[in-house]
Amino acid sequence: MIIVSQDKSEIVNFDEAFRLYADNWSDEDFPTEPNCFCIRAEKSGDHMTSAFLGEYATMKRAKEVLLEIATHNATFNLFKCSDTEKQKRTLEEFLKKGMMFDIYEMPEK
């Protein structure tokens, strides 16, 4: 599954992410007070890289988005394990709604 960042500037392959997590984000001028709560993805390799996927007003909302990502990925994995007829029906339903369930777009709010 692919995750598209909130500002559409980054794409992260869920299967290649070392971890996804909610974090405080602060401006350098005010490092002790979070401006927002964000979701980051880390990828491990020769060196650890981090992608900023989205920002939210509360930690509660950031955690809700993390759960949405996990649920979306579980649904996609279930689809991949389904028989061909069920995949066809499911795909038709998603396409009618204008959705691609192998892509998760970070919500704006």
N, C-alpha and C positions, 0 to 999 in steps of 0.2 A: 504494500500500500504506500502511496505517496502522500506526503503532507505538504501543503502549500502555505507558506508563511502569510501572516495577516496583511503585510504590505505587498505581497506577491513578488518579493525580491529573492526568495529562496525556496528551494524544493528539497525536502528531506525524505529519503527512503526509510520507512519505518523499520524494515528488517535490518538495516545497517546502523541504526541508532543504538548506541551503547546504553543510553538512558534518556528519558524525557522527564522533566521535572518543573514544578512551580517554584519560583524564586522571587525575592524582593528585588526591585530595580530602583536605584537611586541615582540622581544627578550627582556629578562629581562635587558640586558646590554644597550639597546637602547629603553626605553619605550615610547619615544615621537615620534619615527619614525617607521611607520609600515613596517614590512618586507614583509607582504603580506596582502591580504584581505581574510577572511575566512567565511565559512558558519557554523553556530552552530545550534544545536537543543536543546531546553530545555524541560524537562519533569517535571511537577509539581507533587508533592506527599507529603510525610512527610517532605521531604527536596528537594530543587530544584537541579536537576542534569543537567549537560550540556555535550553534545557530540560535538566534533570537527569533522565535516563531510568532509571538503575539504578546500584547499587553492588555491587562484587565484592571478594573478599578479596585477589586477586592481579591483576597486570597481565595475566598469561597468560590468566586466565579472562575478563577484560574484552575482550581481543583475540579470544578464541574466540566470544564473544557478538556482536562486530562482524561476524565472518565468518558467523555464523548469520543475521544480519540481511541481509547481502549475498546469501547463498544463497537465503534466503526470497524476497527481492525478485526475483532472477533467475528463480526458479521461477514466481512470479506473472506476470512479463512474458512468459515462454515460454507460459504458459497463455493469456494474452490474444492471442497470435499463432497459437494452434492452431485447427484447424478445429472446427466446432460439435460434431461427434460426439465428438472427443477431449476437448473441454471438458466435455461432459455426463458422460462416463465418469470423468474426473478429479474433477469436483465430487462425484459420487456416492461415490467412494472417500474423499475428505476428509470428507464429511458422516458417513459410517459411523464414522469415527474421532473424530467430534466436533470437527473442526478447521475453521478458516476460514483459508485461505492468503492472503487479502488483508489479514489482520490479524496482526501479530506482537506477542505479549505478552512483555515482558522477563522472563526467568527470575529466580526468587527468588535462586538461588545460582549 
